[in-house]
Amino acid sequence: MKKTELASIAQALVAPGRGLLAADESFPTIAKRFGEYAIPDTEENRRAYRDLLFTTPGLAAAISGVILFDETMGQRTKAGELFPAELTARGMIPGIKVDAGAVDLAGFPGEKITQGLDKLRERLADYRQRGARFTKWRAVVAIGRGLPTDGAVAANAQLLALFAALSQEAGLVPIVEPEVLMDGNHAIERCEAVTTRVLEAVFAALAGQRVVLEEMLLKTGMVLSGADCPVQATAAQVAAATIRCLRRTVPAAVPGIVFLSGGQSDEKATVRLNAICQADDLPWTVSFSYGRALQTPALKAWKGRPGRVAAAKAALRHRAQCNRLAALGKYRGRS
Protein backbone atom coordinates (compact mmCIF):
# COMPACT_ATOMS: atom_id res chain seq x y z
CA MET A 1 0.00 0.00 0.00
CA LYS A 2 1.29 3.45 -0.93
CA LYS A 3 2.29 5.52 2.09
CA THR A 4 -0.06 8.44 2.58
CA GLU A 5 0.77 11.92 3.86
CA LEU A 6 -0.92 11.10 7.18
CA ALA A 7 1.04 7.86 7.53
CA SER A 8 4.25 9.80 6.90
CA ILE A 9 3.34 12.36 9.59
CA ALA A 10 2.46 9.60 12.05
CA GLN A 11 5.81 7.95 11.48
CA ALA A 12 7.65 11.26 11.77
CA LEU A 13 6.05 11.85 15.17
CA VAL A 14 7.58 8.62 16.45
CA ALA A 15 10.95 8.89 14.73
CA PRO A 16 13.63 7.01 16.72
CA GLY A 17 14.64 8.90 19.85
CA ARG A 18 11.99 11.59 19.50
CA GLY A 19 8.70 12.07 21.31
CA LEU A 20 5.99 14.62 22.00
CA LEU A 21 5.82 17.58 24.34
CA ALA A 22 2.28 17.88 25.69
CA ALA A 23 1.69 21.60 26.22
CA ASP A 24 -2.09 21.43 25.94
CA GLU A 25 -3.06 22.32 29.50
CA SER A 26 -6.55 23.77 29.83
CA PHE A 27 -7.08 27.09 31.62
CA PRO A 28 -7.82 25.45 35.02
CA THR A 29 -4.83 23.11 34.69
CA ILE A 30 -2.27 25.78 33.77
CA ALA A 31 -3.63 27.97 36.58
CA LYS A 32 -3.01 25.11 39.01
CA ARG A 33 0.54 24.57 37.71
CA PHE A 34 1.33 28.28 37.93
CA GLY A 35 -0.18 28.45 41.42
CA GLU A 36 2.36 25.95 42.72
CA TYR A 37 5.08 28.54 42.05
CA ALA A 38 3.07 31.71 42.78
CA ILE A 39 3.02 32.69 39.09
CA PRO A 40 0.05 34.94 38.22
CA ASP A 41 -2.23 33.19 35.73
CA THR A 42 -2.41 35.85 33.03
CA GLU A 43 -2.60 35.56 29.26
CA GLU A 44 0.85 37.13 28.95
CA ASN A 45 2.41 34.73 31.44
CA ARG A 46 0.87 31.78 29.61
CA ARG A 47 2.23 33.13 26.33
CA ALA A 48 5.67 33.79 27.83
CA TYR A 49 5.83 30.31 29.30
CA ARG A 50 4.93 28.59 26.03
CA ASP A 51 7.42 30.88 24.25
CA LEU A 52 10.10 29.71 26.68
CA LEU A 53 9.30 26.05 25.99
CA PHE A 54 8.97 26.21 22.22
CA THR A 55 12.07 28.33 21.53
CA THR A 56 14.44 26.17 23.58
CA PRO A 57 17.56 25.67 21.43
CA GLY A 58 18.09 22.10 20.28
CA LEU A 59 14.70 20.89 21.51
CA ALA A 60 13.86 19.29 18.15
CA ALA A 61 16.61 16.70 18.68
CA ALA A 62 14.32 15.01 21.22
CA ILE A 63 10.88 16.47 20.44
CA SER A 64 9.14 15.61 17.16
CA GLY A 65 5.88 17.41 17.85
CA VAL A 66 4.07 19.61 20.35
CA ILE A 67 0.44 19.30 21.43
CA LEU A 68 -1.08 22.78 21.74
CA PHE A 69 -4.18 24.19 23.42
CA ASP A 70 -6.69 26.37 21.53
CA GLU A 71 -5.38 29.61 23.06
CA THR A 72 -1.80 28.69 22.22
CA MET A 73 -2.59 28.18 18.53
CA GLY A 74 -3.18 31.90 18.19
CA GLN A 75 -0.37 33.16 20.41
CA ARG A 76 2.97 34.46 19.18
CA THR A 77 6.59 34.31 20.20
CA LYS A 78 8.28 37.38 21.61
CA ALA A 79 9.59 37.95 18.09
CA GLY A 80 6.03 37.99 16.71
CA GLU A 81 5.82 34.55 15.04
CA LEU A 82 2.72 32.44 15.53
CA PHE A 83 3.56 29.38 17.63
CA PRO A 84 2.57 26.76 15.01
CA ALA A 85 4.81 28.43 12.43
CA GLU A 86 7.64 28.76 14.95
CA LEU A 87 7.48 25.07 15.82
CA THR A 88 7.42 24.08 12.16
CA ALA A 89 10.44 26.27 11.43
CA ARG A 90 12.30 24.59 14.30
CA GLY A 91 11.61 21.11 12.98
CA MET A 92 8.71 20.17 15.26
CA ILE A 93 5.20 19.28 14.12
CA PRO A 94 2.35 21.31 15.68
CA GLY A 95 -0.72 19.46 16.92
CA ILE A 96 -3.83 20.40 18.84
CA LYS A 97 -5.95 19.00 21.65
CA VAL A 98 -9.53 19.05 20.39
CA ASP A 99 -11.59 17.52 23.19
CA ALA A 100 -13.42 19.79 25.64
CA GLY A 101 -12.60 17.87 28.81
CA ALA A 102 -14.23 15.13 30.84
CA VAL A 103 -17.54 15.48 32.66
CA ASP A 104 -19.65 13.12 34.76
CA LEU A 105 -21.27 10.36 32.72
CA ALA A 106 -25.00 10.39 33.38
CA GLY A 107 -26.17 7.21 35.06
CA PHE A 108 -22.66 6.03 35.85
CA PRO A 109 -21.50 7.35 39.26
CA GLY A 110 -17.75 7.85 39.48
CA GLU A 111 -17.19 7.67 35.71
CA LYS A 112 -16.51 10.30 33.07
CA ILE A 113 -17.26 10.98 29.42
CA THR A 114 -15.32 13.40 27.22
CA GLN A 115 -17.04 16.33 25.52
CA GLY A 116 -16.09 18.05 22.27
CA LEU A 117 -17.84 16.49 19.27
CA ASP A 118 -20.05 19.56 18.70
CA LYS A 119 -18.88 21.29 15.51
CA LEU A 120 -15.68 19.23 15.61
CA ARG A 121 -15.60 18.84 11.81
CA GLU A 122 -15.53 22.63 11.39
CA ARG A 123 -12.96 23.12 14.14
CA LEU A 124 -10.67 20.49 12.62
CA ALA A 125 -10.73 22.21 9.23
CA ASP A 126 -9.85 25.50 10.93
CA TYR A 127 -7.00 24.00 12.93
CA ARG A 128 -5.48 22.41 9.86
CA GLN A 129 -5.64 25.69 7.98
CA ARG A 130 -3.83 27.32 10.92
CA GLY A 131 -0.97 24.86 10.80
CA ALA A 132 -1.90 21.84 12.94
CA ARG A 133 -0.98 18.46 11.48
CA PHE A 134 -2.21 16.14 14.22
CA THR A 135 -4.88 16.07 16.92
CA LYS A 136 -5.43 14.53 20.33
CA TRP A 137 -8.53 13.41 22.26
CA ARG A 138 -8.31 12.14 25.85
CA ALA A 139 -10.72 9.81 27.60
CA VAL A 140 -10.30 8.96 31.28
CA VAL A 141 -11.06 5.61 32.88
CA ALA A 142 -11.10 5.15 36.65
CA ILE A 143 -10.31 1.93 38.49
CA GLY A 144 -12.40 1.33 41.60
CA ARG A 145 -14.94 -0.93 43.17
CA GLY A 146 -17.09 -2.06 40.24
CA LEU A 147 -15.27 0.35 37.93
CA PRO A 148 -14.88 0.70 35.08
CA THR A 149 -18.28 -0.43 33.83
CA ASP A 150 -18.80 -1.85 30.37
CA GLY A 151 -21.08 1.08 29.55
CA ALA A 152 -18.49 3.73 30.33
CA VAL A 153 -15.72 1.89 28.50
CA ALA A 154 -17.90 1.47 25.40
CA ALA A 155 -19.10 5.09 25.39
CA ASN A 156 -15.59 6.50 25.60
CA ALA A 157 -14.26 4.06 23.00
CA GLN A 158 -16.95 5.15 20.54
CA LEU A 159 -16.17 8.84 21.04
CA LEU A 160 -12.45 8.20 20.51
CA ALA A 161 -13.26 6.39 17.27
CA LEU A 162 -15.52 9.17 16.00
CA PHE A 163 -12.85 11.75 16.81
CA ALA A 164 -10.23 9.71 14.97
CA ALA A 165 -12.36 9.27 11.88
CA LEU A 166 -13.19 12.98 11.73
CA SER A 167 -9.52 13.90 12.15
CA GLN A 168 -8.43 11.68 9.29
CA GLU A 169 -11.23 13.08 7.14
CA ALA A 170 -9.81 16.57 7.82
CA GLY A 171 -6.25 15.54 6.90
CA LEU A 172 -4.99 15.32 10.47
CA VAL A 173 -3.30 12.43 12.30
CA PRO A 174 -5.36 11.48 15.38
CA ILE A 175 -3.66 10.59 18.64
CA VAL A 176 -6.15 8.40 20.46
CA GLU A 177 -5.69 8.68 24.25
CA PRO A 178 -7.59 6.35 26.56
CA GLU A 179 -6.01 7.05 29.97
CA VAL A 180 -6.48 4.54 32.76
CA LEU A 181 -5.94 6.67 35.84
CA MET A 182 -3.31 5.88 38.46
CA ASP A 183 -5.62 6.83 41.34
CA GLY A 184 -6.39 4.00 43.73
CA ASN A 185 -4.78 1.24 45.78
CA HIS A 186 -5.06 -1.49 43.15
CA ALA A 187 -2.19 -3.81 42.29
CA ILE A 188 -0.47 -3.76 38.90
CA GLU A 189 -2.39 -6.90 37.88
CA ARG A 190 -5.69 -5.01 38.15
CA CYS A 191 -4.32 -2.16 36.05
CA GLU A 192 -3.20 -4.63 33.39
CA ALA A 193 -6.62 -6.28 33.25
CA VAL A 194 -8.43 -2.94 32.97
CA THR A 195 -6.01 -1.50 30.40
CA THR A 196 -6.37 -4.64 28.30
CA ARG A 197 -10.15 -4.37 28.43
CA VAL A 198 -10.11 -0.68 27.52
CA LEU A 199 -7.72 -1.08 24.59
CA GLU A 200 -9.70 -4.02 23.21
CA ALA A 201 -12.82 -1.84 23.22
CA VAL A 202 -11.02 1.12 21.65
CA PHE A 203 -9.58 -0.84 18.75
CA ALA A 204 -12.90 -2.58 18.12
CA ALA A 205 -14.54 0.86 17.91
CA LEU A 206 -11.78 2.19 15.63
CA ALA A 207 -12.32 -0.74 13.28
CA GLY A 208 -16.07 -0.16 13.30
CA GLN A 209 -15.52 3.51 12.42
CA ARG A 210 -13.15 2.59 9.56
CA VAL A 211 -10.20 4.45 11.04
CA VAL A 212 -6.98 3.80 9.10
CA LEU A 213 -4.58 2.37 11.67
CA GLU A 214 -1.47 3.35 9.71
CA GLU A 215 -2.56 7.00 9.98
CA MET A 216 -2.98 7.26 13.78
CA LEU A 217 -1.03 6.94 17.01
CA LEU A 218 -2.02 5.53 20.39
CA LYS A 219 -1.31 7.50 23.54
CA THR A 220 -1.78 5.42 26.64
CA GLY A 221 -0.55 4.96 30.17
CA MET A 222 1.97 2.43 31.31
CA VAL A 223 0.61 -0.50 33.31
CA LEU A 224 1.32 0.60 36.89
CA SER A 225 0.44 -0.13 40.47
CA GLY A 226 -2.21 2.26 41.82
CA ALA A 227 -0.72 5.39 43.34
CA ASP A 228 -1.84 4.29 46.84
CA CYS A 229 -0.92 0.61 46.46
CA PRO A 230 1.42 -0.41 49.30
CA VAL A 231 3.50 -2.52 46.91
CA GLN A 232 4.80 -0.59 43.93
CA ALA A 233 5.93 -2.57 40.91
CA THR A 234 9.54 -2.24 39.77
CA ALA A 235 10.47 -0.71 36.43
CA ALA A 236 11.10 -4.22 35.07
CA GLN A 237 7.67 -5.39 36.22
CA VAL A 238 6.03 -2.29 34.71
CA ALA A 239 7.78 -2.95 31.41
CA ALA A 240 6.80 -6.62 31.33
CA ALA A 241 3.13 -5.95 32.14
CA THR A 242 2.89 -3.01 29.73
CA ILE A 243 4.44 -4.87 26.81
CA ARG A 244 2.31 -7.96 27.43
CA CYS A 245 -0.85 -5.84 27.49
CA LEU A 246 0.03 -3.92 24.33
CA ARG A 247 1.04 -7.02 22.38
CA ARG A 248 -2.36 -8.50 23.13
CA THR A 249 -4.40 -5.46 22.12
CA VAL A 250 -2.66 -3.07 19.71
CA PRO A 251 -2.51 -4.08 16.03
CA ALA A 252 0.91 -4.07 14.42
CA ALA A 253 -0.40 -1.67 11.75
CA VAL A 254 -0.36 1.18 14.28
CA PRO A 255 2.93 3.07 13.64
CA GLY A 256 3.61 4.05 17.22
CA ILE A 257 2.61 4.17 20.85
CA VAL A 258 3.48 7.20 22.98
CA PHE A 259 3.16 6.98 26.75
CA LEU A 260 1.63 9.64 28.95
CA SER A 261 3.30 10.41 32.26
CA GLY A 262 -0.02 10.52 34.11
CA GLY A 263 1.25 11.89 37.40
CA GLN A 264 4.53 9.97 37.55
CA SER A 265 7.60 11.92 38.63
CA ASP A 266 9.87 13.04 35.80
CA GLU A 267 12.55 10.53 36.78
CA LYS A 268 10.21 7.55 37.17
CA ALA A 269 8.55 8.30 33.85
CA THR A 270 11.97 8.23 32.18
CA VAL A 271 13.25 5.11 33.95
CA ARG A 272 10.10 3.12 33.17
CA LEU A 273 10.09 4.27 29.54
CA ASN A 274 13.70 3.15 29.25
CA ALA A 275 12.82 -0.31 30.59
CA ILE A 276 9.99 -0.67 28.07
CA CYS A 277 12.13 0.52 25.16
CA GLN A 278 14.84 -2.05 25.88
CA ALA A 279 12.46 -4.78 24.66
CA ASP A 280 13.30 -6.44 21.37
CA ASP A 281 11.09 -6.89 18.31
CA LEU A 282 8.18 -4.65 19.25
CA PRO A 283 5.83 -4.27 16.27
CA TRP A 284 5.41 -0.52 16.77
CA THR A 285 7.76 2.33 17.65
CA VAL A 286 7.45 3.24 21.33
CA SER A 287 8.14 6.73 22.68
CA PHE A 288 6.76 9.41 25.00
CA SER A 289 4.18 12.18 25.07
CA TYR A 290 4.88 13.87 28.37
CA GLY A 291 3.48 17.03 29.92
CA ARG A 292 4.43 17.42 33.57
CA ALA A 293 7.29 14.91 33.32
CA LEU A 294 8.97 17.23 30.79
CA GLN A 295 7.78 20.62 31.98
CA THR A 296 8.09 20.50 35.77
CA PRO A 297 11.87 21.12 35.93
CA ALA A 298 11.51 24.06 33.55
CA LEU A 299 8.55 25.57 35.39
CA LYS A 300 10.34 25.18 38.71
CA ALA A 301 13.42 26.92 37.31
CA TRP A 302 11.44 29.75 35.68
CA LYS A 303 8.86 30.66 38.34
CA GLY A 304 7.66 33.51 36.14
CA ARG A 305 10.93 35.43 36.34
CA PRO A 306 12.34 36.84 33.07
CA GLY A 307 15.87 36.43 34.35
CA ARG A 308 15.35 32.70 34.77
CA VAL A 309 14.37 31.91 31.16
CA ALA A 310 17.79 30.53 30.19
CA ALA A 311 17.88 28.26 33.23
CA ALA A 312 14.37 27.01 32.47
CA LYS A 313 15.30 26.24 28.88
CA ALA A 314 18.36 24.32 30.05
CA ALA A 315 16.18 22.29 32.43
CA LEU A 316 13.72 21.43 29.66
CA ARG A 317 16.48 20.53 27.22
CA HIS A 318 18.08 18.22 29.79
CA ARG A 319 14.82 16.45 30.59
CA ALA A 320 14.01 16.08 26.89
CA GLN A 321 17.44 14.58 26.27
CA CYS A 322 16.93 12.11 29.13
CA ASN A 323 13.70 10.95 27.49
CA ARG A 324 15.36 10.80 24.09
CA LEU A 325 17.85 8.34 25.53
CA ALA A 326 15.06 6.41 27.25
CA ALA A 327 13.12 6.11 23.99
CA LEU A 328 16.24 4.49 22.56
CA GLY A 329 16.62 2.24 25.61
CA LYS A 330 19.92 3.93 26.50
CA TYR A 331 19.11 6.00 29.58
CA ARG A 332 21.60 5.46 32.40
CA GLY A 333 20.46 7.89 35.08
CA ARG A 334 20.21 11.59 35.82
CA SER A 335 23.60 12.60 34.45
LUMTORKE-240141 format. One record per residue (C-alpha): residue in one letter; x, y, z. Coordinates in Angstrom, 3 decimals. Example, Ala and Ser with C-alpha at 12.3 -4.5 7.8 and 13.67 -1.06 7.14 Angstrom:
# LUMTORKE-240141
{r A,{12.300,-4.500,7.800}};
{r S,{13.670,-1.060,7.140}};
END
This chain:
# LUMTORKE-240141
{r M,{0.000,0.000,0.000}};
{r K,{1.295,3.450,-0.927}};
{r K,{2.293,5.517,2.089}};
{r T,{-0.064,8.442,2.584}};
{r E,{0.765,11.919,3.865}};
{r L,{-0.920,11.101,7.183}};
{r A,{1.041,7.862,7.531}};
{r S,{4.247,9.799,6.905}};
{r I,{3.337,12.356,9.586}};
{r A,{2.457,9.603,12.054}};
{r Q,{5.814,7.953,11.477}};
{r A,{7.648,11.264,11.770}};
{r L,{6.046,11.849,15.165}};
{r V,{7.582,8.622,16.449}};
{r A,{10.952,8.893,14.729}};
{r P,{13.631,7.013,16.720}};
{r G,{14.643,8.896,19.851}};
{r R,{11.991,11.590,19.498}};
{r G,{8.701,12.069,21.315}};
{r L,{5.995,14.619,21.999}};
{r L,{5.823,17.584,24.336}};
{r A,{2.285,17.882,25.689}};
{r A,{1.688,21.603,26.217}};
{r D,{-2.089,21.427,25.944}};
{r E,{-3.063,22.318,29.502}};
{r S,{-6.554,23.769,29.826}};
{r F,{-7.083,27.088,31.620}};
{r P,{-7.817,25.449,35.025}};
{r T,{-4.829,23.112,34.691}};
{r I,{-2.273,25.779,33.768}};
{r A,{-3.629,27.973,36.578}};
{r K,{-3.005,25.110,39.008}};
{r R,{0.543,24.567,37.710}};
{r F,{1.334,28.277,37.932}};
{r G,{-0.176,28.454,41.417}};
{r E,{2.360,25.948,42.716}};
{r Y,{5.078,28.539,42.047}};
{r A,{3.067,31.711,42.779}};
{r I,{3.024,32.687,39.094}};
{r P,{0.050,34.944,38.220}};
{r D,{-2.231,33.192,35.730}};
{r T,{-2.414,35.850,33.031}};
{r E,{-2.599,35.558,29.259}};
{r E,{0.848,37.134,28.950}};
{r N,{2.411,34.725,31.444}};
{r R,{0.868,31.777,29.610}};
{r R,{2.233,33.128,26.329}};
{r A,{5.673,33.788,27.826}};
{r Y,{5.830,30.310,29.298}};
{r R,{4.934,28.592,26.031}};
{r D,{7.418,30.875,24.247}};
{r L,{10.097,29.708,26.677}};
{r L,{9.295,26.053,25.988}};
{r F,{8.970,26.214,22.221}};
{r T,{12.073,28.326,21.528}};
{r T,{14.438,26.167,23.584}};
{r P,{17.564,25.665,21.425}};
{r G,{18.090,22.098,20.276}};
{r L,{14.700,20.886,21.508}};
{r A,{13.865,19.286,18.153}};
{r A,{16.607,16.700,18.678}};
{r A,{14.322,15.010,21.217}};
{r I,{10.881,16.465,20.435}};
{r S,{9.140,15.612,17.160}};
{r G,{5.876,17.406,17.851}};
{r V,{4.069,19.613,20.353}};
{r I,{0.438,19.302,21.432}};
{r L,{-1.084,22.784,21.744}};
{r F,{-4.184,24.189,23.421}};
{r D,{-6.686,26.370,21.534}};
{r E,{-5.385,29.615,23.057}};
{r T,{-1.801,28.689,22.223}};
{r M,{-2.587,28.175,18.526}};
{r G,{-3.183,31.903,18.187}};
{r Q,{-0.372,33.163,20.406}};
{r R,{2.967,34.465,19.176}};
{r T,{6.587,34.308,20.204}};
{r K,{8.276,37.376,21.615}};
{r A,{9.590,37.951,18.088}};
{r G,{6.034,37.987,16.709}};
{r E,{5.817,34.547,15.040}};
{r L,{2.716,32.438,15.531}};
{r F,{3.555,29.377,17.627}};
{r P,{2.568,26.759,15.011}};
{r A,{4.807,28.434,12.433}};
{r E,{7.645,28.764,14.949}};
{r L,{7.477,25.075,15.821}};
{r T,{7.418,24.077,12.161}};
{r A,{10.439,26.267,11.433}};
{r R,{12.303,24.594,14.302}};
{r G,{11.607,21.105,12.977}};
{r M,{8.706,20.167,15.258}};
{r I,{5.201,19.279,14.122}};
{r P,{2.355,21.310,15.683}};
{r G,{-0.716,19.465,16.924}};
{r I,{-3.834,20.399,18.839}};
{r K,{-5.949,18.996,21.650}};
{r V,{-9.532,19.048,20.389}};
{r D,{-11.586,17.519,23.191}};
{r A,{-13.417,19.786,25.637}};
{r G,{-12.603,17.873,28.810}};
{r A,{-14.233,15.130,30.845}};
{r V,{-17.540,15.483,32.658}};
{r D,{-19.650,13.117,34.764}};
{r L,{-21.272,10.356,32.720}};
{r A,{-25.004,10.393,33.380}};
{r G,{-26.170,7.208,35.061}};
{r F,{-22.658,6.026,35.848}};
{r P,{-21.499,7.355,39.255}};
{r G,{-17.751,7.848,39.481}};
{r E,{-17.190,7.667,35.714}};
{r K,{-16.510,10.302,33.067}};
{r I,{-17.263,10.979,29.424}};
{r T,{-15.322,13.395,27.215}};
{r Q,{-17.039,16.332,25.516}};
{r G,{-16.090,18.046,22.268}};
{r L,{-17.843,16.490,19.270}};
{r D,{-20.046,19.558,18.704}};
{r K,{-18.878,21.288,15.508}};
{r L,{-15.678,19.231,15.609}};
{r R,{-15.604,18.842,11.806}};
{r E,{-15.533,22.627,11.387}};
{r R,{-12.959,23.115,14.141}};
{r L,{-10.669,20.493,12.615}};
{r A,{-10.726,22.207,9.235}};
{r D,{-9.847,25.504,10.928}};
{r Y,{-6.997,24.002,12.933}};
{r R,{-5.478,22.410,9.857}};
{r Q,{-5.644,25.695,7.979}};
{r R,{-3.833,27.324,10.920}};
{r G,{-0.965,24.856,10.800}};
{r A,{-1.899,21.838,12.941}};
{r R,{-0.984,18.461,11.478}};
{r F,{-2.214,16.142,14.215}};
{r T,{-4.883,16.072,16.921}};
{r K,{-5.428,14.529,20.334}};
{r W,{-8.530,13.414,22.261}};
{r R,{-8.308,12.139,25.851}};
{r A,{-10.718,9.814,27.597}};
{r V,{-10.296,8.962,31.281}};
{r V,{-11.065,5.606,32.878}};
{r A,{-11.096,5.155,36.650}};
{r I,{-10.306,1.934,38.486}};
{r G,{-12.396,1.330,41.598}};
{r R,{-14.944,-0.934,43.174}};
{r G,{-17.091,-2.061,40.238}};
{r L,{-15.267,0.347,37.933}};
{r P,{-14.882,0.697,35.084}};
{r T,{-18.281,-0.433,33.834}};
{r D,{-18.798,-1.848,30.369}};
{r G,{-21.082,1.080,29.546}};
{r A,{-18.492,3.734,30.331}};
{r V,{-15.724,1.891,28.497}};
{r A,{-17.898,1.471,25.404}};
{r A,{-19.096,5.091,25.395}};
{r N,{-15.590,6.501,25.601}};
{r A,{-14.261,4.062,22.998}};
{r Q,{-16.949,5.147,20.543}};
{r L,{-16.175,8.836,21.037}};
{r L,{-12.454,8.201,20.515}};
{r A,{-13.264,6.387,17.271}};
{r L,{-15.524,9.174,15.999}};
{r F,{-12.853,11.750,16.810}};
{r A,{-10.229,9.714,14.973}};
{r A,{-12.359,9.274,11.881}};
{r L,{-13.193,12.984,11.727}};
{r S,{-9.518,13.899,12.154}};
{r Q,{-8.427,11.677,9.291}};
{r E,{-11.230,13.082,7.140}};
{r A,{-9.806,16.567,7.819}};
{r G,{-6.253,15.539,6.904}};
{r L,{-4.988,15.324,10.471}};
{r V,{-3.304,12.431,12.303}};
{r P,{-5.357,11.481,15.377}};
{r I,{-3.663,10.593,18.637}};
{r V,{-6.151,8.401,20.464}};
{r E,{-5.686,8.676,24.246}};
{r P,{-7.590,6.347,26.556}};
{r E,{-6.012,7.051,29.965}};
{r V,{-6.484,4.536,32.759}};
{r L,{-5.943,6.671,35.839}};
{r M,{-3.307,5.877,38.460}};
{r D,{-5.618,6.833,41.339}};
{r G,{-6.389,3.995,43.729}};
{r N,{-4.777,1.244,45.778}};
{r H,{-5.065,-1.489,43.147}};
{r A,{-2.194,-3.813,42.287}};
{r I,{-0.475,-3.762,38.904}};
{r E,{-2.393,-6.904,37.884}};
{r R,{-5.692,-5.012,38.147}};
{r C,{-4.320,-2.165,36.050}};
{r E,{-3.200,-4.627,33.390}};
{r A,{-6.617,-6.280,33.249}};
{r V,{-8.433,-2.940,32.967}};
{r T,{-6.014,-1.500,30.404}};
{r T,{-6.369,-4.641,28.296}};
{r R,{-10.153,-4.372,28.425}};
{r V,{-10.112,-0.684,27.520}};
{r L,{-7.722,-1.079,24.585}};
{r E,{-9.701,-4.021,23.214}};
{r A,{-12.822,-1.838,23.222}};
{r V,{-11.022,1.121,21.654}};
{r F,{-9.578,-0.842,18.747}};
{r A,{-12.899,-2.578,18.122}};
{r A,{-14.542,0.857,17.911}};
{r L,{-11.779,2.187,15.632}};
{r A,{-12.316,-0.735,13.282}};
{r G,{-16.067,-0.156,13.303}};
{r Q,{-15.522,3.513,12.424}};
{r R,{-13.146,2.588,9.562}};
{r V,{-10.201,4.451,11.044}};
{r V,{-6.983,3.805,9.104}};
{r L,{-4.584,2.368,11.669}};
{r E,{-1.472,3.352,9.706}};
{r E,{-2.558,7.001,9.982}};
{r M,{-2.975,7.257,13.775}};
{r L,{-1.031,6.935,17.010}};
{r L,{-2.021,5.528,20.390}};
{r K,{-1.309,7.502,23.544}};
{r T,{-1.781,5.416,26.645}};
{r G,{-0.547,4.963,30.172}};
{r M,{1.975,2.426,31.314}};
{r V,{0.610,-0.500,33.313}};
{r L,{1.322,0.599,36.891}};
{r S,{0.436,-0.133,40.474}};
{r G,{-2.206,2.255,41.821}};
{r A,{-0.722,5.387,43.343}};
{r D,{-1.838,4.290,46.835}};
{r C,{-0.923,0.613,46.460}};
{r P,{1.420,-0.408,49.304}};
{r V,{3.495,-2.523,46.914}};
{r Q,{4.796,-0.588,43.930}};
{r A,{5.933,-2.568,40.906}};
{r T,{9.540,-2.239,39.772}};
{r A,{10.471,-0.714,36.427}};
{r A,{11.099,-4.219,35.066}};
{r Q,{7.666,-5.387,36.219}};
{r V,{6.027,-2.294,34.709}};
{r A,{7.781,-2.953,31.406}};
{r A,{6.796,-6.625,31.329}};
{r A,{3.127,-5.953,32.139}};
{r T,{2.892,-3.011,29.734}};
{r I,{4.436,-4.867,26.806}};
{r R,{2.308,-7.956,27.431}};
{r C,{-0.850,-5.836,27.490}};
{r L,{0.032,-3.918,24.332}};
{r R,{1.044,-7.020,22.378}};
{r R,{-2.365,-8.504,23.126}};
{r T,{-4.403,-5.462,22.122}};
{r V,{-2.655,-3.065,19.707}};
{r P,{-2.511,-4.079,16.026}};
{r A,{0.913,-4.066,14.419}};
{r A,{-0.401,-1.669,11.750}};
{r V,{-0.359,1.182,14.284}};
{r P,{2.929,3.068,13.638}};
{r G,{3.615,4.053,17.219}};
{r I,{2.611,4.166,20.852}};
{r V,{3.478,7.197,22.982}};
{r F,{3.164,6.981,26.745}};
{r L,{1.632,9.640,28.948}};
{r S,{3.299,10.406,32.262}};
{r G,{-0.021,10.519,34.114}};
{r G,{1.250,11.887,37.404}};
{r Q,{4.533,9.972,37.550}};
{r S,{7.601,11.923,38.629}};
{r D,{9.865,13.044,35.798}};
{r E,{12.555,10.532,36.779}};
{r K,{10.213,7.545,37.174}};
{r A,{8.550,8.304,33.850}};
{r T,{11.969,8.227,32.183}};
{r V,{13.255,5.110,33.954}};
{r R,{10.102,3.116,33.174}};
{r L,{10.093,4.272,29.541}};
{r N,{13.698,3.150,29.252}};
{r A,{12.818,-0.307,30.592}};
{r I,{9.990,-0.669,28.070}};
{r C,{12.132,0.519,25.157}};
{r Q,{14.838,-2.048,25.881}};
{r A,{12.461,-4.778,24.665}};
{r D,{13.295,-6.440,21.366}};
{r D,{11.087,-6.888,18.315}};
{r L,{8.185,-4.651,19.255}};
{r P,{5.834,-4.275,16.269}};
{r W,{5.408,-0.516,16.770}};
{r T,{7.755,2.328,17.655}};
{r V,{7.449,3.242,21.332}};
{r S,{8.142,6.728,22.676}};
{r F,{6.761,9.410,25.001}};
{r S,{4.177,12.177,25.069}};
{r Y,{4.884,13.872,28.374}};
{r G,{3.482,17.034,29.919}};
{r R,{4.432,17.418,33.567}};
{r A,{7.290,14.913,33.320}};
{r L,{8.973,17.226,30.792}};
{r Q,{7.784,20.618,31.977}};
{r T,{8.090,20.496,35.775}};
{r P,{11.872,21.117,35.934}};
{r A,{11.511,24.061,33.545}};
{r L,{8.551,25.566,35.387}};
{r K,{10.342,25.179,38.711}};
{r A,{13.421,26.922,37.315}};
{r W,{11.442,29.745,35.684}};
{r K,{8.859,30.658,38.343}};
{r G,{7.657,33.511,36.144}};
{r R,{10.927,35.432,36.337}};
{r P,{12.339,36.839,33.073}};
{r G,{15.868,36.434,34.353}};
{r R,{15.348,32.697,34.771}};
{r V,{14.367,31.914,31.162}};
{r A,{17.786,30.534,30.193}};
{r A,{17.877,28.258,33.232}};
{r A,{14.371,27.012,32.472}};
{r K,{15.296,26.244,28.876}};
{r A,{18.357,24.320,30.048}};
{r A,{16.176,22.287,32.428}};
{r L,{13.723,21.429,29.657}};
{r R,{16.477,20.531,27.215}};
{r H,{18.083,18.220,29.786}};
{r R,{14.815,16.449,30.588}};
{r A,{14.011,16.076,26.889}};
{r Q,{17.444,14.579,26.274}};
{r C,{16.927,12.109,29.128}};
{r N,{13.704,10.946,27.493}};
{r R,{15.358,10.801,24.086}};
{r L,{17.855,8.337,25.527}};
{r A,{15.056,6.408,27.249}};
{r A,{13.118,6.109,23.986}};
{r L,{16.245,4.490,22.562}};
{r G,{16.618,2.239,25.608}};
{r K,{19.917,3.925,26.498}};
{r Y,{19.106,6.002,29.584}};
{r R,{21.599,5.462,32.397}};
{r G,{20.455,7.886,35.083}};
{r R,{20.205,11.589,35.821}};
{r S,{23.596,12.600,34.451}};
END
